[in-house]
């Protein structure tokens, strides 16, 4: 038993390994659930809504959401849900279900939308609070400045390739 303990102590596992694995499993589960629950139409709408809500929150005065460290993340999620409930007629982006490549497009879009949601939510939380749940490595994958740019830009670029109505 002592040799097993010494083996694990030499691996130098991160302190928040359980939190990182939980985040990874939650991310994968949410991606799959979003793909099946929302479908291709609503995923694109949610993607666009994320951009709208982030733009809206970026222009709000900081004092308006300074009453709680969770206020900005909560406002992001609340506005996203509200906008998603009323946006059925706002957008007409078409991703056809014809052809054999439908499932990979749905799966990739659900991963990117989930990644963007996690990225923006973590970025709106104070870093100390987010780092109490996950490691700094996992945080950097989602909430570092470069990661935020990537999670915001890649889904838009993907829409150029999966929007079959334009072809």
C-alpha positions, 0 to 999 in steps of 0.5 A: 500500500505504501508503494501505491501511495508513493507512486501517486505522490510522484505523479504530481497530480494537480490539487483540483484534479477532481474539479477538472475531471468534473468540469470535463465530464459536465462539459461533455454531458452538456454538449451532448445534451444541448445537441439533442435537446436544442437541435441545430436551429436552436444551437445557432440561435443560442450562439448568436444570443451569447454574442448579443448578451456579451455585447450588452453586458460589456456596455453596462456600468460596472457599478450596476452589477457590483453588488455580488461577485456572482452578479455578472455571471448570473446576469449573463445566464438570465439574459441568455435564457430570456433572449433564447425564449423570445428569439424564434423569429429573430434569426433565420440561419439554416443548417440543413439535415440533409446528407451524411454530415448532419451529425458531425455538424450538430456535434461540433456546433454543440461543443462550440456552443457549450464551450462558449457558454462555459468560457463566458460564465467563467470569465464573468466570475471572479477568478478566485471563485472560479479557481476554487472549483477548477485548476488554473490550467482548466481555467486557462483553457476557457477563461484566459484572454486568448481562450475567450477570443478563440471560444468567441471566434471559432463558432462564427467561423464554423457557421461559414462552413456549415450553413448549407443555404449559402451553397 
